[in-house]
Amino acid sequence: MKLFKAGAAAAVSVVLALTATACGGGSDKASDGGASGGAKKDKIVIGIKFDQPGLGLKNPDGKFTGFDVDVATYVAKELGYQPNQIEFKQAVSAERENLIANGDVKLVVATYTINDKRKAKVDFAGPYFVAHQDLLVRADDTSITKAEDLNKKKLCSVTGSTSAQNVKTKLAPDADLQQLPGYSECLTGLENKSLDALTTDNSILAGFAAQEKNKGKFKLVGLNLSDEPYGIGLKKGDKDLQTKVNAALKKMVADGSWQKAVDTNFGPANYKAEPAPQITEGS
């Protein structure tokens, strides 16, 4: 009877050890999105914008286009993922930190300006692009030529964006600020004259203005109201991933892929992008 009990106990121990090993292996894979320990790389989830022409746009056919999409695809390739292994998830401005912190995405490549407030919650790789805040107005509007002209006028931006607060607190304190869920809503208001201006990065505004349906309707005022260094957001403390993403960005610039992506996505709007910036995060 004692021998039977001892044998049964040994069997239970083996089962528990195997179970623990299996759980441990699964944990490693989940923590790295399937990219460590020789685990099979099934997919990587990357947050992008779905409504920004020229940067991150989900087209009616379900395909994604834009500069951020090209950057995300290149970086994913360097991490070991093919395009068909990338799952793009919508990352609206106000939810980017939550998506990273909750593990819903591995990376966020979504016109994500690096600043100290955000760095308290997430880490960044990059920057990989520098834009400048500007204003978009109706093509026939001559009343707004500088930021101060926005006082008493209706200014639109998206919830969670740094741009609107920059104007409201520093440049035009009497502007009537309207924060809407997306840029498309701001454009509709601008077109029907319920809003007077849309503010965000000039790269984003150029993408919208260059759309076929918007040609001739809007214009950029041409102001450099701020510097907006775009970074790739990732979970705080993941230095290994940060190093790998930085290496991928450097390679993208060195082999000409970065400039090709700029020309493809911004060229049609006659938008003059700055040269690729020096990477500062993680160094």
Disulfide bonds with the S-S distance in Angstrom:
Cys156-Cys186 2.01
